[in-house]
Amino acid sequence: MSNTRSTTTARAVTVTERRQLQNALLRVELSREEELVLRLRHGIAAAGSTPLAYRGQEDPEMSAKLAMMEAELLDQLRPSQVEAEAAEGEALKQSIIAALKKL
């Protein structure tokens, strides 16, 4: 029973320390790397509004190339309108054939 209490107390202290550190991170201005190290070391998640960093962000030319590549890849991943209409037409055709076979 005493082990459970000490573990619970240790967890409560850890949670309190995490909350205090999280509040301190909001008040202090640190470099991105320093903040990341502290967050990783203490298991504190970043805010949902934190922008993701990616390579080439500082270079406008590289950023434009990356944006263009991303757009091309997303276009390739999305089914084209023609393919979607063809799939719908094929499904309709198969349902008509199945209905006619029942007659």
Buried (B, 14 or more C-beta within 10 A) or exposed (E): EEEEEEEEEEEEEEEEEEEEBBEEBEEEEEEEEEBEEBBEEEEBEEEEEEEEEEEEEEEEEEBEEBEEEEEEEEEEEEEEEEEEEEEEEEEEEEEEEEEEEEE
